[in-house]
């Protein structure tokens, strides 16, 4: 009878995610959390029962250890068990029946003999029969134990546990008439499987060897144990690991038990395959999640795969790759992880070669190091080529994942410090590739692969290639010079181009090297400060041999010779006004002609230095506190230009001038300053025109007003200057680079400013009389302003004054369109004087006057064309204003006419009706309506009897809605407007 027994005692705790979280405290669950239906378990003593020891697995099967050492020695049978073992099942059953029958018969006979009665005989028969039955039961009940013992002895006596035959095990059960599911027999099977499982799994810190799963599956199949029973043994072993982990006091033991648990989970998952999901309830028993099981499977699979990868070297073949792929699938390792691990392994193989190459390269005492470095790199390239070819193989799908080009990214050399070592290796390989004086196609392809392997960027690789190739090109070029091959070549350009083609060198970079060589030669020739004829010939030879363009030659001379000449110029300028003597002049002349500079280049160099001094003077002048101080600084600049810069320019050109001496008297110095200075070096390109004009104006005011000296008590003394200041002013204009036109404009501007100031005082009220005109003419002559500019100033002042008066008049309503036309005839510019808004208001006012004039006239041409043209406003906009006013006044005119009718104002009625007709001419209206038709008839009767034109009367008849018959009767009637006396009489009544 099957019972349900707990697998663990009440004190056995369960593990909560312990193998993935070693520091997590496991939760304790009651022992009856899960029950596995079994008849019973008879577990042998495990070698992990001690609380201070880890479960020590037994020897691995197949290692020369006998099964007796794994499962224990043979067991002895007791007397009764031996008797049961000697009897076959039929004989045992028959013997049991005979035993019971014989005992019952003997009891009946003995009872009859002793008791003498039938009842005693039956009682004795029953008693002895029961004793015989008990003996028979004891004999039959020990049969399962006998079968289990024989099973144990069979397995223990087998030389190799894997050579067991499940048919023989089944024969043992059949021999004793028991079933495999019998409680004792099944317990022995589970006990044997558990002992074997524990012996196969390595110790906690040892890694799996990869054969464990296959070995366990073979033994399980040979033993004939069912999967649920075998799975229960895996769970039971896991419980033992969990209990021992909780009993372990040290951290190392805890980690060891955790790893053992992980390995058990991994092996169990692979042993039962897809059925492990329901055969191995890790989550229910140990609170282990699916992701944690996956982590255990992944980690152990990675360790096993890493062991298999150790057999892979650079001499790998296709069979190894196929076996590696099969191992990956058997280990249940994902393709992504397998690819990553394979790439990492191949990267490490390459890193070994690279590390040796770096050590050789950095070893100074090792002969032939460059060759060994190149050999190591060639091994790397060969390995990379093999991987690339295998990736492109037709059967690449059966190979291990991760086959492809090698990359050092994320490896040992993927750091800023080690990348420099890779650059050194790349440089060494390029040097070896160019050792023959040419770059082969195969070497170029190898360098491209090496660049990809090292993870070098395009610019980094090109920079290293350019550096090495440049050195090799220089070396070959030097050999061509010394051997005379370049000189003997018919075409120097073709010879140099051929060198570039062989080295795969950029001709543009070669041209830069040629220019650099020419510059070095030029610097050697200038060691003594000048170029001799021999130097010129040597430079010409270098230029022809290297095909250096004329533009490059001129730039080199301008740079190198120019720097030497610039130093001479700066020394000459630094000597100052009193230091430019004969020695300085000689140095300038020697440098200008000895350095073989063109006049333009020498003048350009001198111009830069001189303009820098000019700018300093100008900055000081701007920062001066007064106009007088600024003028004095500008005067120093003028003297520097005349006494130093003019002499410098003459020496550069080779012109002879009288050298000034340091002891020259002041009068002679002033006479020299008064002479015209050089005009080639100016600050025209350094300062904008406005700033140069301001500086000129500053000195001009100084010339006009003289020098102002302040004395105590706020008084000032003005010292007039003579005409020599205007000579300095003329030289200042040349230094500033002002043209004659610009200078004239400055003078005119100052004259106009002075004239304007006095004219505004004279024309303060805006009235220009004859006396004031003569006074303005006199002022114009004094300031020297041309008549046309004076006239413009007068007009501006008058117009500004008049514009203010006109705007005031428009605002007050004192200006009409008639007066505007008179102003235009007088030459007044209305556009500039009156704002557009004021002109639009004036137009509106004029139209309103037309609509309220009482004449009834409306001239389309006058309103729509002439008035807008006179006021310079938009005609379309003006037309809209007219229509808007006409519509609004139509209804108002009718109301006003009725009001005047009631007031008995006959003339007012006629005038208002004329205004209504004028509005109707501006915008055609429909017949008007009124609440009292008799009042409309009275309006028409009054207007019909006035002196109005017939067409007006007819139009008014239409607008008032009066029929022809009514109009005729109204014309024949007497005056419908009652007199005032009659109205008074009616009121009295």
ZISUL-V796387 format. One record per backbone hydrogen bond with DSSP energy under -0.5 kcal/mol. CO is the residue of the C=O (numbers start at 0). NH is the residue of the N-H. E is the energy in kcal/mol with one decimal. If there is no record, write none. Layout:
((CO	NH	E) (CO	NH	E))
//
This chain:
((2	4	-0.7) (2	37	-0.7) (4	35	-0.5) (8	11	-1.7) (10	12	-0.8) (14	16	-0.7) (16	19	-0.6) (16	20	-1.6) (20	23	-1.6) (23	25	-0.5) (26	28	-0.5) (29	32	-1.5) (30	33	-0.6) (34	36	-0.6) (35	4	-0.5) (35	37	-0.5) (40	42	-0.5) (45	48	-0.9) (46	55	-0.9) (49	52	-1.3) (54	56	-0.8) (59	62	-1.5) (65	68	-1.0) (65	69	-0.7) (66	69	-0.7) (66	70	-3.0) (67	71	-1.4) (77	81	-2.8) (78	82	-2.4) (79	83	-2.7) (80	84	-2.5) (81	85	-1.5) (82	86	-0.8) (83	86	-0.6) (87	91	-3.2) (88	92	-2.1) (89	93	-2.8) (90	94	-3.1) (91	95	-2.0) (92	96	-2.1) (93	97	-2.7) (94	98	-2.8) (95	99	-2.1) (96	100	-2.7) (97	101	-3.4) (98	102	-2.3) (99	103	-2.3) (100	104	-2.7) (101	105	-2.9) (102	106	-2.3) (103	107	-2.3) (104	108	-2.7) (105	109	-2.7) (106	110	-2.6) (107	111	-2.3) (108	112	-2.2) (109	113	-2.2) (110	114	-2.4) (110	115	-0.9) (111	115	-0.8) (116	120	-1.8) (117	121	-2.5) (118	122	-2.4) (119	123	-2.7) (120	124	-2.3) (121	125	-2.5) (122	126	-2.5) (123	127	-2.7) (124	128	-2.3) (125	129	-2.5) (126	130	-2.1) (127	131	-2.4) (128	132	-2.7) (129	133	-2.6) (130	134	-2.1) (131	135	-2.6) (132	136	-2.8) (133	137	-2.6) (134	138	-2.1) (135	139	-2.3) (136	140	-3.1) (137	141	-1.1) (139	142	-1.2) (141	145	-2.1) (142	146	-2.7) (143	147	-2.7) (144	148	-2.6) (145	149	-2.6) (146	150	-2.3) (147	151	-2.5) (148	152	-2.8) (149	153	-2.4) (150	154	-2.4) (151	155	-3.0) (152	156	-1.8) (154	157	-0.9) (157	66	-0.9) (159	162	-2.0) (160	163	-1.2) (163	165	-0.5) (164	168	-1.8) (165	169	-2.3) (166	170	-2.1) (167	171	-1.9) (168	172	-1.6) (169	173	-2.3) (170	174	-2.4) (171	175	-1.2) (172	177	-2.8) (173	176	-0.8) (174	88	-0.5) (178	181	-1.9) (181	185	-3.4) (182	186	-2.0) (183	187	-1.9) (184	188	-2.0) (185	189	-2.6) (186	190	-2.3) (187	191	-2.7) (188	192	-2.6) (189	193	-2.6) (190	194	-2.2) (191	195	-2.3) (192	196	-2.9) (193	197	-2.4) (194	198	-1.7) (195	199	-1.8) (196	200	-1.9) (202	205	-1.0) (210	214	-2.3) (211	215	-2.7) (212	216	-2.5) (213	217	-2.2) (214	218	-2.4) (215	219	-2.7) (216	220	-2.3) (217	221	-2.6) (218	222	-2.8) (219	223	-1.5) (219	224	-1.0) (225	229	-2.6) (226	230	-3.1) (227	231	-2.0) (228	232	-1.4) (229	233	-1.7) (230	234	-2.2) (231	235	-2.6) (232	236	-2.6) (233	237	-2.1) (234	238	-2.1) (235	239	-2.0) (236	240	-2.1) (237	241	-2.3) (238	242	-2.8) (239	243	-2.6) (240	244	-2.1) (241	245	-2.1) (242	246	-1.8) (243	247	-1.2) (249	253	-1.5) (250	254	-2.4) (251	255	-2.3) (252	256	-2.4) (253	257	-2.0) (254	258	-2.3) (255	259	-2.1) (256	260	-2.3) (257	261	-2.2) (258	262	-2.5) (259	263	-2.2) (260	264	-2.4) (261	265	-2.5) (262	266	-2.9) (263	267	-2.7) (264	268	-2.1) (265	269	-1.9) (266	270	-2.4) (267	271	-2.0) (268	272	-1.0) (271	274	-1.5) (272	275	-1.6) (273	276	-1.2) (274	277	-1.1) (274	278	-2.1) (275	279	-1.7) (278	280	-0.6) (279	281	-2.3) (280	284	-2.4) (281	285	-2.5) (281	287	-1.1) (282	286	-1.1) (285	16	-1.1) (286	288	-0.5) (288	292	-1.8) (289	293	-2.4) (290	294	-2.0) (291	295	-2.1) (292	296	-2.6) (293	297	-2.9) (294	298	-2.9) (295	299	-2.1) (296	300	-2.2) (297	301	-2.5) (298	302	-2.0) (299	303	-2.4) (300	304	-2.6) (301	305	-2.4) (302	306	-1.8) (303	307	-1.9) (304	308	-2.0) (305	309	-0.9) (306	309	-0.5) (307	310	-1.2) (308	311	-1.8) (310	312	-0.6) (312	315	-0.8) (316	320	-1.5) (317	321	-2.4) (318	322	-2.8) (319	323	-2.3) (320	324	-1.9) (321	325	-2.3) (322	326	-2.6) (323	327	-2.1) (324	328	-2.0) (325	329	-2.4) (326	330	-2.1) (327	331	-0.5) (327	332	-2.2) (328	331	-0.8) (333	337	-2.5) (334	338	-2.8) (335	339	-2.3) (336	340	-2.7) (337	341	-2.5) (338	342	-2.3) (339	343	-2.2) (340	344	-2.4) (341	345	-2.7) (342	346	-2.5) (343	347	-2.1) (344	348	-2.2) (345	349	-2.1) (346	350	-2.8) (347	351	-1.8) (348	352	-1.2) (349	353	-2.6) (350	354	-2.8) (351	355	-2.1) (352	356	-2.3) (353	357	-2.6) (354	358	-2.4) (355	359	-2.5) (356	360	-2.4) (357	361	-2.2) (358	362	-0.8) (359	362	-0.6) (361	363	-0.6) (362	365	-0.5) (364	366	-0.7) (365	368	-0.9) (367	371	-1.6) (368	372	-2.5) (369	373	-2.2) (370	374	-2.3) (371	375	-2.4) (372	376	-2.2) (373	377	-2.3) (374	378	-2.0) (375	379	-1.9) (376	380	-2.3) (377	381	-2.7) (378	382	-2.5) (379	383	-2.3) (380	384	-2.6) (381	385	-2.3) (382	386	-2.1) (383	387	-2.2) (384	388	-2.5) (385	389	-2.3) (386	390	-2.0) (387	391	-1.5) (389	392	-1.2) (392	395	-1.7) (394	397	-1.9) (395	398	-1.2) (399	402	-0.7) (407	410	-1.7) (410	413	-1.3) (412	414	-1.6) (414	418	-2.1) (415	419	-0.6) (417	421	-1.6) (418	422	-1.9) (419	423	-1.9) (420	424	-2.2) (421	425	-2.7) (422	426	-2.5) (423	427	-2.4) (424	428	-2.4) (425	429	-2.1) (426	430	-2.4) (427	431	-2.2) (428	432	-2.2) (429	433	-1.7) (431	434	-1.2) (433	436	-1.6) (437	439	-0.7) (439	443	-2.0) (440	444	-2.3) (441	445	-2.3) (442	446	-2.4) (443	447	-1.8) (444	448	-2.1) (445	449	-2.7) (446	450	-2.2) (447	451	-1.8) (448	452	-2.6) (449	453	-2.6) (450	454	-0.9) (450	455	-2.0) (452	407	-2.0) (456	460	-2.6) (457	461	-2.4) (458	462	-2.4) (459	463	-2.2) (460	464	-2.7) (461	465	-2.8) (462	466	-2.3) (463	467	-2.5) (464	468	-2.7) (465	469	-2.2) (466	470	-1.7) (467	471	-2.4) (468	472	-2.7) (469	473	-2.5) (470	474	-2.3) (471	475	-2.7) (472	476	-2.5) (473	477	-2.5) (474	478	-2.2) (475	479	-2.3) (476	480	-1.9) (477	481	-2.7) (478	482	-2.5) (479	483	-0.8) (479	484	-0.5) (479	485	-1.6) (483	487	-2.2) (484	488	-1.0) (489	491	-0.6) (490	494	-2.0) (491	495	-2.5) (492	496	-2.4) (493	497	-2.3) (494	498	-1.7) (495	499	-2.0) (496	500	-2.2) (497	501	-2.2) (498	502	-1.9) (499	503	-0.7) (499	504	-3.0) (500	503	-0.5) (501	438	-3.3) (505	509	-2.0) (506	510	-2.4) (507	511	-1.7) (508	512	-2.0) (509	513	-2.4) (510	514	-2.5) (511	515	-2.3) (512	516	-2.7) (513	517	-2.4) (514	518	-2.2) (515	519	-2.4) (516	520	-2.3) (517	521	-2.4) (518	522	-2.4) (519	523	-1.9) (520	524	-2.1) (521	525	-1.4) (523	526	-1.3) (524	527	-0.5) (525	528	-1.1) (529	531	-0.6) (531	535	-2.1) (532	536	-2.2) (533	537	-2.4) (534	538	-2.5) (535	539	-2.0) (536	540	-2.2) (537	541	-2.2) (538	542	-2.3) (539	543	-2.3) (540	544	-2.7) (541	545	-2.3) (542	546	-0.6) (542	547	-2.1) (548	552	-1.9) (549	553	-2.7) (550	554	-2.0) (551	555	-2.4) (552	556	-2.5) (553	557	-2.8) (554	558	-1.9) (555	559	-2.9) (556	560	-1.0) (556	561	-1.2) (558	562	-1.7) (559	563	-1.5) (560	564	-2.6) (561	565	-2.7) (562	566	-1.6) (563	567	-1.6) (564	568	-2.5) (565	569	-2.7) (566	570	-2.1) (567	571	-2.2) (568	572	-2.7) (569	573	-2.6) (570	574	-0.9) (572	575	-1.5) (575	579	-0.7) (578	580	-1.7) (580	584	-2.1) (581	585	-2.3) (582	586	-2.1) (583	587	-2.1) (584	588	-2.5) (585	589	-2.6) (586	590	-2.4) (587	591	-2.5) (588	592	-2.0) (589	593	-3.2) (590	594	-1.4) (591	596	-0.8) (592	595	-0.8) (593	530	-2.4) (597	601	-2.7) (598	602	-2.6) (599	603	-2.2) (600	604	-2.1) (601	605	-2.4) (602	606	-2.6) (603	607	-1.8) (604	608	-1.6) (605	609	-2.7) (606	610	-2.8) (607	611	-1.4) (608	612	-1.3) (609	613	-2.5) (610	614	-2.5) (611	615	-1.6) (612	616	-2.2) (613	617	-2.5) (614	618	-2.6) (615	619	-2.2) (616	620	-2.3) (617	621	-2.2) (618	622	-2.0) (619	623	-0.6) (620	623	-0.7) (625	629	-2.1) (626	630	-2.4) (627	631	-2.1) (628	632	-2.0) (629	633	-2.3) (630	634	-2.0) (631	635	-1.7) (632	636	-1.8) (633	637	-1.9) (634	638	-2.2) (635	639	-2.6) (636	640	-2.2) (637	641	-2.1) (638	642	-2.9) (639	643	-2.0) (639	644	-1.8) (640	645	-2.2) (643	647	-2.6) (644	648	-2.6) (645	649	-2.0) (646	650	-2.3) (647	651	-2.2) (648	652	-2.0) (649	653	-1.0) (649	654	-2.6) (660	663	-1.2) (664	668	-1.9) (665	669	-2.6) (666	670	-2.2) (667	671	-2.2) (668	672	-2.3) (669	673	-1.9) (670	674	-0.6) (671	674	-0.9) (679	681	-0.7) (682	685	-0.8) (682	686	-1.5) (687	691	-2.0) (688	692	-2.5) (689	693	-2.1) (690	694	-2.1) (691	695	-2.1) (692	696	-2.4) (693	697	-2.3) (694	698	-1.9) (695	699	-2.1) (696	700	-2.7) (697	701	-1.7) (698	702	-2.1) (699	703	-2.1) (700	704	-3.2) (701	705	-1.8) (705	707	-0.5) (706	708	-0.5) (706	718	-3.2) (708	716	-3.1) (710	713	-0.6) (711	714	-1.0) (714	710	-2.8) (716	708	-3.4) (716	718	-0.5) (717	719	-0.6) (718	706	-2.4) (721	724	-1.2) (722	725	-0.9) (722	726	-0.8) (723	727	-1.8) (724	728	-2.1) (725	729	-1.8) (726	730	-1.9) (727	731	-2.5) (728	732	-2.0) (729	733	-1.4) (730	734	-2.4) (731	735	-2.5) (732	737	-2.4) (733	736	-0.8) (734	682	-2.0) (738	742	-2.4) (739	743	-2.6) (740	744	-2.1) (741	745	-1.7) (742	746	-2.3) (743	747	-2.9) (744	748	-2.5) (745	749	-2.2) (746	750	-2.5) (747	751	-3.1) (748	752	-2.1) (749	753	-2.3) (750	754	-2.7) (751	755	-2.6) (752	756	-2.0) (753	757	-1.8) (754	758	-2.6) (755	759	-2.4) (756	760	-1.0) (757	761	-2.1) (758	762	-3.0) (760	763	-0.9) (762	765	-1.0) (766	768	-0.7) (768	772	-1.9) (769	773	-2.2) (770	774	-2.1) (771	775	-2.4) (772	776	-1.9) (773	777	-1.9) (774	778	-1.8) (775	779	-2.3) (776	780	-1.9) (777	781	-1.8) (778	782	-2.2) (779	783	-1.1) (779	784	-1.6) (785	789	-2.0) (786	790	-2.6) (787	791	-1.7) (788	792	-2.0) (789	793	-2.4) (790	794	-2.5) (791	795	-2.3) (792	796	-2.4) (793	797	-2.7) (794	798	-3.1) (795	799	-2.3) (796	800	-2.2) (797	801	-3.1) (798	802	-3.1) (799	803	-1.5) (800	804	-1.7) (801	805	-2.8) (802	806	-2.4) (803	807	-1.7) (804	808	-2.1) (805	809	-2.5) (806	810	-2.2) (807	811	-1.7) (808	812	-0.5) (808	813	-2.7) (808	814	-0.6) (809	812	-0.9) (815	819	-1.8) (816	820	-2.0) (817	821	-1.6) (818	822	-2.1) (819	823	-2.2) (820	824	-2.1) (821	825	-1.4) (822	827	-2.5) (823	826	-1.6) (827	829	-1.0) (828	832	-1.2) (829	833	-2.5) (834	838	-2.0) (835	839	-2.4) (836	840	-2.1) (837	841	-2.2) (838	842	-2.1) (839	843	-2.2) (840	844	-2.3) (841	845	-2.3) (842	846	-2.4) (843	847	-2.2) (844	848	-2.0) (845	849	-1.6) (846	850	-2.3) (847	851	-0.8) (849	852	-1.1) (857	859	-0.7) (858	862	-2.5) (859	863	-3.0) (860	864	-1.6) (860	865	-2.2) (861	866	-2.5) (864	868	-1.9) (865	869	-2.6) (866	870	-2.2) (867	871	-0.9) (867	872	-2.0) (873	877	-2.3) (874	878	-2.4) (875	879	-1.9) (876	880	-1.7) (877	881	-2.0) (878	882	-2.2) (879	883	-2.0) (880	884	-2.3) (881	885	-2.5) (882	886	-2.2) (883	887	-1.8) (884	888	-1.9) (885	889	-1.3) (886	890	-0.8) (887	891	-0.9) (888	892	-2.5) (889	893	-1.6) (890	894	-2.1) (891	895	-2.5) (892	896	-2.4) (893	897	-2.3) (894	898	-2.1) (895	899	-2.3) (896	900	-2.2) (897	901	-2.2) (898	902	-1.1) (899	904	-2.7) (900	903	-1.5) (903	905	-1.1) (904	908	-1.8) (905	909	-2.1) (906	910	-2.4) (907	911	-2.3) (908	912	-2.4) (909	913	-1.9) (910	914	-1.9) (911	915	-1.9) (912	916	-2.1) (913	917	-2.1) (914	918	-2.2) (915	919	-1.9) (916	920	-1.7) (917	921	-1.5) (918	922	-2.3) (930	932	-0.7) (931	934	-1.0) (931	935	-1.0) (932	936	-2.1) (933	937	-2.3) (934	938	-2.2) (935	939	-2.3) (936	940	-2.5) (937	941	-2.4) (938	942	-2.3) (939	943	-2.9) (940	944	-1.3) (942	945	-1.2) (942	947	-0.5) (948	952	-2.1) (949	953	-2.8) (950	954	-2.2) (951	955	-2.5) (952	956	-2.3) (953	957	-1.8) (954	958	-2.2) (955	959	-2.5) (956	960	-0.7) (956	961	-2.2) (957	960	-0.7) (958	927	-3.8) (962	966	-2.2) (963	967	-2.4) (964	968	-2.3) (965	969	-2.1) (966	970	-1.7) (967	971	-1.5) (968	972	-1.5) (975	977	-0.9) (978	982	-1.5) (979	983	-1.8) (980	984	-2.4) (981	985	-2.4) (982	986	-1.7) (983	987	-2.2) (984	988	-2.2))
//
